[in-house]
Amino acid sequence: MRLLSHLFEHNRRWAAACVADDPDFFNDLCALQRPDFLWIGCSDSRVPANQIVGLPPGELFVHRNVANLVHEDDTNGLAVLQFAVDTLRISHIIVCGHYGCGGVQAALGPAVPAPLGPWLTPIRALAEDHRPELEALDAQARASRLCELNVVAQVHTLARLRTIRNAWGRGHALAVHGWIYDLRNGLLHDLEVTLEAPRAGDQPGE
């Protein structure tokens, strides 16, 4: 008996529905992918990237991890970024966090064993940097604000990375956006921290 048979059944129904709606759906999907967006989001199962923005398969290049972090020494994340920018030549990078993020909440609590603990270190440092602001809030508001601050921090981290700086240096029109998703109503919010190629004399991320 096939394990997880219900998932295979869901797959068959999904594939049949796609073909019924568009007989060329999978033929078209096999063509070279040309998405315009890279989505860096949280692994949370309640935050399905394509569905949130209403884009079909092939339109969104996606990288997800716990708490939508951009680590400057994360080979996996850096490889995704390089492929998206240099090969796919995407025009927009969207860092999308979400309220109620378990990773952010964990960073506000007791120490967590490796590998998750070290992974969340940047969020703990961010919370410390913003301690006066965060301590003035109740627990729920504190976690929500830290979710926002985390997104902003990742946008600025991206702007410092070599792949992004090189792309801007060769005139690649590339913008990095910071958004947050509200689980309570399904709506996205722009945190208005979009960064583009710096003007002459500016430092990336300014």
MDTraj code that builds the backbone (N, CA, C; nanometers):
import mdtraj as md
import numpy as np

residues = "MET ARG LEU LEU SER HIS LEU PHE GLU HIS ASN ARG ARG TRP ALA ALA ALA CYS VAL ALA ASP ASP PRO ASP PHE PHE ASN ASP LEU CYS ALA LEU GLN ARG PRO ASP PHE LEU TRP ILE GLY CYS SER ASP SER ARG VAL PRO ALA ASN GLN ILE VAL GLY LEU PRO PRO GLY GLU LEU PHE VAL HIS ARG ASN VAL ALA ASN LEU VAL HIS GLU ASP ASP THR ASN GLY LEU ALA VAL LEU GLN PHE ALA VAL ASP THR LEU ARG ILE SER HIS ILE ILE VAL CYS GLY HIS TYR GLY CYS GLY GLY VAL GLN ALA ALA LEU GLY PRO ALA VAL PRO ALA PRO LEU GLY PRO TRP LEU THR PRO ILE ARG ALA LEU ALA GLU ASP HIS ARG PRO GLU LEU GLU ALA LEU ASP ALA GLN ALA ARG ALA SER ARG LEU CYS GLU LEU ASN VAL VAL ALA GLN VAL HIS THR LEU ALA ARG LEU ARG THR ILE ARG ASN ALA TRP GLY ARG GLY HIS ALA LEU ALA VAL HIS GLY TRP ILE TYR ASP LEU ARG ASN GLY LEU LEU HIS ASP LEU GLU VAL THR LEU GLU ALA PRO ARG ALA GLY ASP GLN PRO GLY GLU".split()
xyz = np.array([
    [0.0851, -0.1200, 0.0000],
    [0.0000, 0.0000, 0.0000],
    [0.0885, 0.1248, 0.0000],
    [0.0578, 0.2173, -0.0876],
    [0.1367, 0.3392, -0.0981],
    [0.1179, 0.4254, 0.0262],
    [0.2287, 0.4701, 0.0832],
    [0.2207, 0.5567, 0.1987],
    [0.1683, 0.6941, 0.1579],
    [0.0953, 0.7588, 0.2488],
    [0.0398, 0.8926, 0.2247],
    [-0.0421, 0.8952, 0.0958],
    [-0.1223, 0.7946, 0.0766],
    [-0.1999, 0.7814, -0.0469],
    [-0.2929, 0.9001, -0.0706],
    [-0.3392, 0.9627, 0.0376],
    [-0.4316, 1.0748, 0.0188],
    [-0.3618, 1.1931, -0.0480],
    [-0.2302, 1.2070, -0.0250],
    [-0.1582, 1.3165, -0.0908],
    [-0.1424, 1.2898, -0.2401],
    [-0.1203, 1.1645, -0.2769],
    [-0.1136, 1.1313, -0.4185],
    [-0.2494, 1.1522, -0.4858],
    [-0.3553, 1.1223, -0.4136],
    [-0.4893, 1.1448, -0.4678],
    [-0.5144, 1.2943, -0.4878],
    [-0.4740, 1.3748, -0.3897],
    [-0.4865, 1.5202, -0.4060],
    [-0.4071, 1.5662, -0.5276],
    [-0.2878, 1.5095, -0.5468],
    [-0.2043, 1.5465, -0.6610],
    [-0.2735, 1.5150, -0.7935],
    [-0.3316, 1.3967, -0.8024],
    [-0.4006, 1.3588, -0.9261],
    [-0.5174, 1.4526, -0.9551],
    [-0.5916, 1.4873, -0.8523],
    [-0.7052, 1.5781, -0.8717],
    [-0.6581, 1.7170, -0.9149],
    [-0.5491, 1.7608, -0.8524],
    [-0.4955, 1.8921, -0.8876],
    [-0.4490, 1.8940, -1.0326],
    [-0.3729, 1.7931, -1.0742],
    [-0.3222, 1.7862, -1.2111],
    [-0.4370, 1.7804, -1.3112],
    [-0.5394, 1.7014, -1.2800],
    [-0.6552, 1.6909, -1.3695],
    [-0.7274, 1.8245, -1.3807],
    [-0.7407, 1.8948, -1.2695],
    [-0.8086, 2.0250, -1.2713],
    [-0.7296, 2.1268, -1.3533],
    [-0.5966, 2.1222, -1.3421],
    [-0.5124, 2.2144, -1.4195],
    [-0.5302, 2.1922, -1.5685],
    [-0.5322, 2.0644, -1.6113],
    [-0.5468, 2.0325, -1.7529],
    [-0.6877, 2.0646, -1.8018],
    [-0.7865, 2.0432, -1.7166],
    [-0.9238, 2.0757, -1.7554],
    [-0.9399, 2.2251, -1.7782],
    [-0.8706, 2.3034, -1.6977],
    [-0.8786, 2.4487, -1.7108],
    [-0.7947, 2.4991, -1.8277],
    [-0.6807, 2.4338, -1.8519],
    [-0.5893, 2.4747, -1.9590],
    [-0.5151, 2.3510, -2.0089],
    [-0.5544, 2.2964, -2.1244],
    [-0.4916, 2.1739, -2.1747],
    [-0.3405, 2.1849, -2.1938],
    [-0.2887, 2.3057, -2.2119],
    [-0.1450, 2.3250, -2.2324],
    [-0.0714, 2.3633, -2.1051],
    [-0.1383, 2.3529, -1.9905],
    [-0.0804, 2.4010, -1.8650],
    [0.0588, 2.3434, -1.8393],
    [0.0723, 2.2131, -1.8442],
    [0.2005, 2.1512, -1.8100],
    [0.3022, 2.1652, -1.9223],
    [0.2554, 2.1674, -2.0483],
    [0.3480, 2.1932, -2.1589],
    [0.4104, 2.3316, -2.1449],
    [0.3276, 2.4289, -2.1120],
    [0.3785, 2.5649, -2.0933],
    [0.4723, 2.5720, -1.9733],
    [0.4387, 2.4983, -1.8682],
    [0.5186, 2.5021, -1.7462],
    [0.6573, 2.4413, -1.7679],
    [0.6681, 2.3507, -1.8648],
    [0.7972, 2.2878, -1.8929],
    [0.8927, 2.3821, -1.9653],
    [0.8401, 2.4906, -2.0202],
    [0.9263, 2.5882, -2.0864],
    [1.0165, 2.6533, -1.9821],
    [1.1217, 2.7212, -2.0288],
    [1.2159, 2.7860, -1.9382],
    [1.1438, 2.8820, -1.8448],
    [1.1673, 2.8673, -1.7143],
    [1.0999, 2.9546, -1.6188],
    [1.1555, 3.0966, -1.6278],
    [1.0647, 3.1930, -1.6243],
    [1.1056, 3.3334, -1.6290],
    [1.0280, 3.4147, -1.5251],
    [1.0400, 3.3792, -1.3985],
    [0.9707, 3.4577, -1.2961],
    [1.0348, 3.5947, -1.2804],
    [0.9561, 3.6888, -1.2378],
    [1.0072, 3.8241, -1.2167],
    [1.0335, 3.8510, -1.0688],
    [0.9971, 3.7564, -0.9831],
    [1.0021, 3.7790, -0.8397],
    [1.0748, 3.6658, -0.7669],
    [1.1545, 3.7034, -0.6688],
    [1.2085, 3.6086, -0.5714],
    [1.1407, 3.6376, -0.4390],
    [1.0808, 3.5362, -0.3819],
    [1.0113, 3.5469, -0.2531],
    [1.0967, 3.4797, -0.1465],
    [1.1374, 3.5545, -0.0463],
    [1.2082, 3.4979, 0.0681],
    [1.1124, 3.5041, 0.1856],
    [1.0606, 3.3897, 0.2225],
    [0.9560, 3.3869, 0.3244],
    [0.9827, 3.2850, 0.4327],
    [0.8896, 3.2764, 0.5236],
    [0.8994, 3.1829, 0.6349],
    [0.8492, 3.0447, 0.5927],
    [0.9045, 2.9416, 0.6550],
    [0.8627, 2.8041, 0.6259],
    [0.7247, 2.7708, 0.6809],
    [0.6676, 2.8584, 0.7587],
    [0.5372, 2.8351, 0.8215],
    [0.4356, 2.7833, 0.7185],
    [0.3701, 2.6731, 0.7516],
    [0.2770, 2.6085, 0.6584],
    [0.1533, 2.6926, 0.6299],
    [0.1305, 2.7952, 0.7101],
    [0.0126, 2.8803, 0.6909],
    [0.0387, 2.9974, 0.5961],
    [0.1601, 3.0026, 0.5395],
    [0.1981, 3.1165, 0.4558],
    [0.2421, 3.0661, 0.3181],
    [0.1465, 3.0209, 0.2338],
    [0.1804, 2.9688, 0.1010],
    [0.2043, 3.0826, 0.0023],
    [0.3270, 3.0982, -0.0399],
    [0.3672, 3.2170, -0.1159],
    [0.2819, 3.2426, -0.2399],
    [0.2735, 3.1457, -0.3310],
    [0.2010, 3.1687, -0.4557],
    [0.0551, 3.2049, -0.4326],
    [-0.0091, 3.1371, -0.3383],
    [-0.1501, 3.1616, -0.3133],
    [-0.1742, 3.3009, -0.2575],
    [-0.0853, 3.3465, -0.1719],
    [-0.1028, 3.4776, -0.1098],
    [-0.1067, 3.5890, -0.2134],
    [-0.0203, 3.5786, -0.3146],
    [-0.0139, 3.6846, -0.4158],
    [-0.0888, 3.6469, -0.5433],
    [-0.1538, 3.5318, -0.5448],
    [-0.2375, 3.4945, -0.6583],
    [-0.1606, 3.4668, -0.7860],
    [-0.0396, 3.4107, -0.7740],
    [0.0405, 3.3801, -0.8922],
    [0.0459, 3.2296, -0.9144],
    [0.0371, 3.1862, -1.0396],
    [0.0426, 3.0429, -1.0697],
    [0.1851, 2.9913, -1.0635],
    [0.2033, 2.8584, -1.0699],
    [0.3379, 2.8021, -1.0755],
    [0.4158, 2.8626, -1.1915],
    [0.5439, 2.8887, -1.1684],
    [0.6285, 2.9453, -1.2717],
    [0.6462, 3.0951, -1.2632],
    [0.5666, 3.1609, -1.1790],
    [0.5704, 3.3072, -1.1726],
    [0.6443, 3.3606, -1.0502],
    [0.6790, 3.2718, -0.9578],
    [0.7406, 3.3159, -0.8325],
    [0.8504, 3.2175, -0.7934],
    [0.9734, 3.2667, -0.7845],
    [1.0850, 3.1844, -0.7385],
    [1.0879, 3.1968, -0.5868],
    [1.0896, 3.0846, -0.5152],
    [1.0627, 3.0873, -0.3716],
    [1.1760, 3.0252, -0.2906],
    [1.2134, 3.0958, -0.1839],
    [1.3056, 3.0418, -0.0836],
    [1.2424, 3.0643, 0.0520],
    [1.2313, 2.9576, 0.1309],
    [1.1670, 2.9700, 0.2619],
    [1.2562, 2.9075, 0.3684],
    [1.2553, 2.9687, 0.4854],
    [1.3260, 2.9125, 0.6004],
    [1.2583, 2.9626, 0.7271],
    [1.3010, 2.9139, 0.8402],
    [1.2411, 2.9558, 0.9667],
    [1.2673, 3.1049, 0.9900],
    [1.1597, 3.1807, 0.9992],
    [1.1636, 3.3241, 1.0309],
    [1.2203, 3.4103, 0.9178],
    [1.2128, 3.3598, 0.7932],
    [1.2518, 3.4378, 0.6745],
    [1.3819, 3.5165, 0.6939],
    [1.4861, 3.4444, 0.7347],
    [1.6141, 3.5083, 0.7624],
    [1.7087, 3.5024, 0.6422],
    [1.7928, 3.6035, 0.6323],
    [1.8991, 3.6068, 0.5319],
    [2.0312, 3.6052, 0.6080],
    [2.0946, 3.4878, 0.6124],
    [2.2245, 3.4752, 0.6784],
    [2.3343, 3.4955, 0.5749],
    [2.4307, 3.5772, 0.6073],
    [2.5377, 3.6065, 0.5120],
    [2.6307, 3.4883, 0.4899],
    [2.6204, 3.3827, 0.5723],
    [2.7023, 3.2633, 0.5539],
    [2.6174, 3.1398, 0.5219],
    [2.4922, 3.1613, 0.4827],
    [2.4024, 3.0507, 0.4491],
    [2.4185, 3.0165, 0.3011],
    [2.4940, 2.9131, 0.2711],
    [2.5219, 2.8766, 0.1329],
    [2.3945, 2.8488, 0.0546],
    [2.2993, 2.7845, 0.1174],
    [2.1724, 2.7537, 0.0510],
    [2.1029, 2.8825, 0.0063],
    [2.0838, 2.9734, 0.1012],
    [2.0161, 3.0979, 0.0685],
    [2.0924, 3.1811, -0.0327],
    [2.2238, 3.1863, -0.0202],
    [2.3055, 3.2647, -0.1124],
    [2.3006, 3.2056, -0.2537],
    [2.2951, 3.0730, -0.2631],
    [2.2860, 3.0086, -0.3940],
    [2.1520, 3.0397, -0.4600],
    [2.0442, 3.0368, -0.3822],
    [1.9125, 3.0732, -0.4356],
    [1.9146, 3.2169, -0.4873],
    [1.9708, 3.3061, -0.4077],
    [1.9787, 3.4465, -0.4465],
    [2.0589, 3.4633, -0.5750],
    [2.1740, 3.3986, -0.5818],
    [2.2588, 3.4107, -0.7001],
    [2.1872, 3.3594, -0.8247],
    [2.1224, 3.2457, -0.8136],
    [2.0515, 3.1899, -0.9291],
    [1.9377, 3.2814, -0.9723],
    [1.8648, 3.3344, -0.8738],
    [1.7516, 3.4214, -0.9053],
    [1.7964, 3.5489, -0.9757],
    [1.9044, 3.6084, -0.9269],
    [1.9501, 3.7367, -0.9801],
    [2.0312, 3.7199, -1.1080],
    [2.1288, 3.6289, -1.1065],
    [2.2221, 3.6191, -1.2184],
    [2.1708, 3.5340, -1.3334],
    [2.0921, 3.4309, -1.3034],
    [2.0430, 3.3424, -1.4092],
    [1.9008, 3.3776, -1.4522],
    [1.8115, 3.3878, -1.3549],
    [1.6728, 3.4210, -1.3878],
    [1.6521, 3.5697, -1.4127],
    [1.7444, 3.6500, -1.3622],
    [1.7396, 3.7958, -1.3782],
    [1.6062, 3.8531, -1.3293],
    [1.5675, 3.8104, -1.2103],
    [1.4445, 3.8636, -1.1499],
    [1.4611, 4.0137, -1.1236],
    [1.3494, 4.0835, -1.1143],
    [1.3513, 4.2282, -1.0944],
    [1.3147, 4.2701, -0.9527],
    [1.2508, 4.1788, -0.8794],
    [1.2039, 4.2136, -0.7453],
    [1.2333, 4.0994, -0.6479],
    [1.2880, 4.1359, -0.5334],
    [1.3048, 4.0422, -0.4226],
    [1.2099, 4.0862, -0.3128],
    [1.1273, 3.9954, -0.2684],
    [1.0299, 4.0255, -0.1634],
    [1.0655, 3.9450, -0.0393],
    [1.1033, 4.0145, 0.0673],
    [1.1199, 3.9486, 0.1968],
    [0.9856, 3.9605, 0.2670],
    [0.9234, 3.8479, 0.2942],
    [0.7901, 3.8518, 0.3552],
    [0.7883, 3.7758, 0.4874],
    [0.7698, 3.8489, 0.5950],
    [0.7494, 3.7877, 0.7251],
    [0.6007, 3.7751, 0.7532],
    [0.5671, 3.7300, 0.8705],
    [0.4255, 3.7212, 0.9053],
    [0.4091, 3.7363, 1.0564],
    [0.2987, 3.7964, 1.0942],
    [0.2657, 3.8066, 1.2362],
    [0.2378, 3.6666, 1.2902],
    [0.2713, 3.6459, 1.4151],
    [0.2523, 3.5144, 1.4747],
    [0.3605, 3.4157, 1.4360],
    [0.4777, 3.4652, 1.3965],
    [0.5876, 3.3791, 1.3530],
    [0.6471, 3.3029, 1.4719],
    [0.6482, 3.1716, 1.4632],
    [0.7011, 3.0904, 1.5719],
    [0.8500, 3.1105, 1.5928],
    [0.9233, 3.1342, 1.4850],
    [1.0665, 3.1579, 1.4975],
    [1.0968, 3.2853, 1.5733],
    [1.0234, 3.3904, 1.5419],
    [1.0413, 3.5172, 1.6131],
    [1.0025, 3.5005, 1.7593],
    [0.8930, 3.4306, 1.7840],
    [0.8496, 3.4072, 1.9210],
    [0.9547, 3.3283, 1.9990],
    [1.0150, 3.2293, 1.9339],
    [1.1187, 3.1506, 2.0004],
    [1.2393, 3.2364, 2.0369],
    [1.2703, 3.3335, 1.9499],
    [1.3841, 3.4212, 1.9760],
    [1.3602, 3.5126, 2.0951],
    [1.2365, 3.5294, 2.1338],
    [1.2030, 3.6117, 2.2500],
    [1.2032, 3.5304, 2.3788],
    [1.2175, 3.3991, 2.3672],
    [1.2102, 3.3125, 2.4841],
    [1.3438, 3.2567, 2.5265],
    [1.3420, 3.1489, 2.6034],
    [1.4657, 3.0860, 2.6512],
    [1.5503, 3.0333, 2.5367],
    [1.6760, 3.0031, 2.5669],
    [1.7678, 2.9495, 2.4666],
    [1.7117, 2.8225, 2.4041],
    [1.7367, 2.8072, 2.2750],
    [1.6890, 2.6926, 2.1983],
    [1.8099, 2.6117, 2.1518],
    [1.8036, 2.4783, 2.1573],
    [1.9185, 2.3971, 2.1138],
    [1.9513, 2.4178, 1.9659],
    [2.0752, 2.3871, 1.9304],
    [2.1178, 2.3904, 1.7904],
    [2.0458, 2.2785, 1.7137],
    [2.0229, 2.2981, 1.5835],
    [2.0678, 2.4107, 1.5017],
    [1.9744, 2.5311, 1.5023],
    [1.8543, 2.5165, 1.5590],
    [1.7599, 2.6280, 1.5539],
    [1.8090, 2.7472, 1.6340],
    [1.8679, 2.7210, 1.7505],
    [1.9130, 2.8314, 1.8349],
    [2.0077, 2.9270, 1.7642],
    [2.1188, 2.8766, 1.7097],
    [2.2098, 2.9656, 1.6370],
    [2.1452, 3.0318, 1.5160],
    [2.0540, 2.9609, 1.4511],
    [1.9852, 3.0189, 1.3348],
    [1.9100, 3.1456, 1.3732],
    [1.8532, 3.1468, 1.4931],
    [1.7714, 3.2601, 1.5380],
    [1.8531, 3.3706, 1.6043],
    [1.9840, 3.3537, 1.6132],
    [2.0690, 3.4522, 1.6795],
    [2.0484, 3.5948, 1.6295],
    [2.0372, 3.6186, 1.4979],
    [2.0173, 3.7569, 1.4523],
    [1.8900, 3.8209, 1.5062],
    [1.7874, 3.7415, 1.5285],
    [1.6624, 3.7985, 1.5804],
    [1.6783, 3.8335, 1.7274],
    [1.7498, 3.7497, 1.8014],
    [1.7769, 3.7828, 1.9414],
    [1.8573, 3.9127, 1.9508],
    [1.9561, 3.9274, 1.8630],
    [2.0362, 4.0496, 1.8628],
    [1.9511, 4.1704, 1.8259],
    [1.8597, 4.1505, 1.7316],
    [1.7706, 4.2582, 1.6902],
    [1.6805, 4.3013, 1.8057],
    [1.6302, 4.2041, 1.8802],
    [1.5454, 4.2342, 1.9959],
    [1.6230, 4.3133, 2.1008],
    [1.7487, 4.2780, 2.1194],
    [1.8318, 4.3504, 2.2147],
    [1.8567, 4.4933, 2.1672],
    [1.8811, 4.5104, 2.0396],
    [1.9047, 4.6440, 1.9844],
    [1.7836, 4.7354, 2.0007],
    [1.6653, 4.6758, 1.9993],
    [1.5415, 4.7538, 2.0070],
    [1.4704, 4.7334, 2.1409],
    [1.5465, 4.6978, 2.2440],
    [1.4866, 4.6643, 2.3727],
    [1.3956, 4.7731, 2.4280],
    [1.4360, 4.9007, 2.4311],
    [1.3464, 5.0025, 2.4890],
    [1.2104, 5.0078, 2.4178],
    [1.2126, 5.0034, 2.2868],
    [1.0867, 5.0070, 2.2120],
    [1.0025, 4.8843, 2.2409],
    [1.0635, 4.7674, 2.2411],
    [0.9890, 4.6431, 2.2577],
    [0.9358, 4.6260, 2.3998],
    [1.0139, 4.6676, 2.4995],
    [0.9698, 4.6505, 2.6379],
    [0.8530, 4.7415, 2.6733],
    [0.8296, 4.8439, 2.5922],
    [0.7153, 4.9327, 2.6160],
    [0.5841, 4.8731, 2.5661],
    [0.5911, 4.7572, 2.5011],
    [0.4737, 4.6942, 2.4416],
    [0.4323, 4.5708, 2.5211],
    [0.3050, 4.5312, 2.5058],
    [0.2633, 4.4054, 2.5678],
    [0.3199, 4.2898, 2.4853],
    [0.3044, 4.1680, 2.5352],
    [0.3712, 4.0526, 2.4756],
    [0.3333, 4.0326, 2.3285],
    [0.2054, 4.0432, 2.2975],
    [0.1630, 4.0205, 2.1594],
    [0.2143, 4.1294, 2.0667],
    [0.2018, 4.2543, 2.1095],
    [0.2499, 4.3654, 2.0281],
    [0.4015, 4.3604, 2.0122],
    [0.4706, 4.3146, 2.1168],
    [0.6167, 4.3033, 2.1109],
    [0.6581, 4.2032, 2.0034],
    [0.5932, 4.0879, 2.0010],
    [0.6259, 3.9865, 1.9010],
    [0.5932, 4.0357, 1.7604],
    [0.4812, 4.1045, 1.7463],
    [0.4424, 4.1552, 1.6150],
    [0.5409, 4.2596, 1.5651],
    [0.5825, 4.3475, 1.6555],
    [0.6780, 4.4512, 1.6152],
    [0.8125, 4.3890, 1.5781],
    [0.8533, 4.2856, 1.6503],
    [0.9794, 4.2208, 1.6184],
    [0.9705, 4.1501, 1.4834],
    [0.8541, 4.0978, 1.4481],
    [0.8350, 4.0401, 1.3149],
    [0.8613, 4.1455, 1.2074],
    [0.8121, 4.2671, 1.2300],
    [0.8334, 4.3759, 1.1346],
    [0.9807, 4.4156, 1.1292],
    [1.0401, 4.4328, 1.2452],
    [1.1812, 4.4723, 1.2506],
    [1.2704, 4.3678, 1.1837],
    [1.2339, 4.2427, 1.1979],
    [1.3111, 4.1351, 1.1359],
    [1.3077, 4.1463, 0.9841],
    [1.1915, 4.1740, 0.9276],
    [1.1818, 4.1910, 0.7826],
    [1.2698, 4.3061, 0.7364],
    [1.2607, 4.4186, 0.8057],
    [1.3411, 4.5357, 0.7694],
    [1.4896, 4.5013, 0.7728],
    [1.5314, 4.4293, 0.8752],
    [1.6724, 4.3918, 0.8884],
    [1.7175, 4.3041, 0.7723],
    [1.6313, 4.2125, 0.7274],
    [1.6693, 4.1230, 0.6176],
    [1.6812, 4.1987, 0.4856],
    [1.5974, 4.2984, 0.4663],
    [1.6070, 4.3820, 0.3462],
    [1.7435, 4.4501, 0.3414],
    [1.7869, 4.5036, 0.4547],
    [1.9161, 4.5724, 0.4597],
    [2.0328, 4.4738, 0.4482],
    [2.0156, 4.3538, 0.5026],
    [2.1194, 4.2523, 0.4859],
    [2.1359, 4.2172, 0.3384],
    [2.0261, 4.1980, 0.2685],
    [2.0319, 4.1675, 0.1261],
    [2.1074, 4.2746, 0.0486],
    [2.0822, 4.4002, 0.0835],
    [2.1447, 4.5118, 0.0109],
    [2.2960, 4.5144, 0.0273],
    [2.3476, 4.4446, 0.1293],
    [2.4920, 4.4396, 0.1514],
    [2.5594, 4.3226, 0.0804],
    [2.4804, 4.2295, 0.0320],
    [2.5376, 4.1086, -0.0257],
    [2.5989, 4.1335, -0.1631],
    [2.7052, 4.0607, -0.1918],
    [2.7801, 4.0813, -0.3157],
    [2.6927, 4.0630, -0.4394],
    [2.6070, 3.9613, -0.4375],
    [2.5220, 3.9364, -0.5543],
    [2.4362, 4.0576, -0.5866],
    [2.3804, 4.1193, -0.4841],
    [2.2953, 4.2368, -0.5056],
    [2.3802, 4.3563, -0.5478],
    [2.4902, 4.3796, -0.4792],
    [2.5759, 4.4941, -0.5122],
    [2.6284, 4.4839, -0.6557],
    [2.6692, 4.3635, -0.6946],
    [2.7181, 4.3452, -0.8305],
    [2.6086, 4.3685, -0.9335],
    [2.4886, 4.3214, -0.9032],
    [2.3764, 4.3418, -0.9952],
    [2.3486, 4.4904, -1.0125],
    [2.3446, 4.5617, -0.9023],
    [2.3231, 4.7063, -0.9108],
    [2.4382, 4.7736, -0.9859],
    [2.5593, 4.7264, -0.9640],
    [2.6751, 4.7865, -1.0284],
    [2.6737, 4.7737, -1.1796],
    [2.6124, 4.6658, -1.2300],
    [2.6073, 4.6486, -1.3753],
    [2.4756, 4.7010, -1.4346],
    [2.3984, 4.7744, -1.3520],
    [2.2773, 4.8389, -1.4023],
    [2.1533, 4.7530, -1.4029],
    [2.1559, 4.6406, -1.3335],
    [2.0382, 4.5543, -1.3237],
    [1.9312, 4.6249, -1.2404],
    [1.8150, 4.6460, -1.2990],
    [1.7047, 4.7105, -1.2275],
    [1.6451, 4.6105, -1.1293],
    [1.6879, 4.6190, -1.0061],
    [1.6511, 4.5216, -0.9037],
    [1.6085, 4.5950, -0.7774],
    [1.4922, 4.5619, -0.7261],
    [1.4402, 4.6242, -0.6043],
    [1.4191, 4.5177, -0.4975],
    [1.4489, 4.5536, -0.3736],
    [1.4303, 4.4642, -0.2594],
    [1.3207, 4.5227, -0.1714],
    [1.2159, 4.4448, -0.1479],
    [1.0982, 4.4927, -0.0757],
    [1.0826, 4.4192, 0.0574],
    [1.0204, 4.4835, 0.1542],
    [0.9895, 4.4219, 0.2823],
    [0.8401, 4.4242, 0.3078],
    [0.7796, 4.3074, 0.3161],
    [0.6359, 4.2944, 0.3380],
    [0.6100, 4.2092, 0.4621],
    [0.4878, 4.2191, 0.5122],
    [0.4469, 4.1309, 0.6215],
    [0.3044, 4.0849, 0.5970],
    [0.2783, 3.9620, 0.6357],
    [0.1500, 3.8965, 0.6102],
    [0.0756, 3.8775, 0.7422],
    [-0.0532, 3.9087, 0.7393],
    [-0.1356, 3.8968, 0.8595],
    [-0.2200, 3.7700, 0.8504],
    [-0.1895, 3.6733, 0.9342],
    [-0.2633, 3.5465, 0.9348],
    [-0.4104, 3.5659, 0.9676],
    [-0.4430, 3.6735, 1.0373],
    [-0.5797, 3.6929, 1.0842],
    [-0.6759, 3.7301, 0.9730],
    [-0.6253, 3.7905, 0.8655],
    [-0.7156, 3.8304, 0.7574],
    [-0.6627, 3.7994, 0.6181],
    [-0.5432, 3.7408, 0.6100],
    [-0.4896, 3.7022, 0.4811],
    [-0.4334, 3.8161, 0.3984],
    [-0.4119, 3.9322, 0.4594],
    [-0.3666, 4.0486, 0.3844],
    [-0.2177, 4.0763, 0.4032],
    [-0.1569, 4.1238, 0.2955],
    [-0.0177, 4.1661, 0.2971],
    [-0.0084, 4.3145, 0.3271],
    [0.0999, 4.3536, 0.3919],
    [0.1249, 4.4953, 0.4200],
    [0.2675, 4.5301, 0.3787],
    [0.2817, 4.6375, 0.3060],
    [0.4124, 4.6862, 0.2630],
    [0.4734, 4.7660, 0.3779],
    [0.5907, 4.7263, 0.4237],
    [0.6571, 4.7974, 0.5327],
    [0.7345, 4.9202, 0.4838],
    [0.7263, 4.9456, 0.3530],
    [0.7824, 5.0671, 0.2922],
    [0.9315, 5.0829, 0.3224],
    [1.0039, 4.9767, 0.2977],
    [1.1499, 4.9793, 0.3150],
    [1.2198, 4.9357, 0.1859],
    [1.1537, 4.9543, 0.0730],
    [1.2097, 4.9118, -0.0553],
    [1.3440, 4.9789, -0.0824],
    [1.4418, 4.8968, -0.1234],
    [1.5739, 4.9472, -0.1590],
    [1.6020, 4.9161, -0.3051],
    [1.6611, 5.0144, -0.3742],
    [1.7008, 4.9966, -0.5129],
    [1.8473, 5.0357, -0.5267],
    [1.9001, 5.0342, -0.6486],
    [2.0405, 5.0677, -0.6704],
    [2.0719, 5.2036, -0.6094],
    [2.1784, 5.2111, -0.5278],
    [2.2124, 5.3386, -0.4640],
    [2.2589, 5.4417, -0.5661],
    [2.2343, 5.5660, -0.5343],
    [2.2837, 5.6755, -0.6177],
    [2.4334, 5.6903, -0.5966],
    [2.4981, 5.7560, -0.6887],
    [2.6419, 5.7778, -0.6788],
    [2.6753, 5.8441, -0.5445],
    [2.7704, 5.7857, -0.4733],
    [2.8116, 5.8398, -0.3457],
    [2.7415, 5.7785, -0.2261],
    [2.6276, 5.7090, -0.2503],
    [2.5568, 5.6422, -0.1417],
    [2.6158, 5.5048, -0.1185],
    [2.5946, 5.4529, 0.0025],
    [2.6311, 5.3151, 0.0339],
    [2.5082, 5.2272, 0.0149],
    [2.5231, 5.1041, -0.0314],
    [2.4084, 5.0145, -0.0450],
    [2.3312, 5.0044, 0.0873],
    [2.1987, 5.0143, 0.0758],
    [2.1153, 5.0034, 0.1949],
    [2.0820, 5.1352, 0.2576],
    [2.1372, 5.2456, 0.2077],
    [2.1054, 5.3756, 0.2641],
    [1.9759, 5.4273, 0.2041],
])
top = md.Topology()
chain = top.add_chain()
for i, resn in enumerate(residues, 1):
    res = top.add_residue(resn, chain, resSeq=i)
    for name in ("N", "CA", "C"):
        top.add_atom(name, md.element.get_by_symbol(name[0]), res)
traj = md.Trajectory(xyz[None], top)
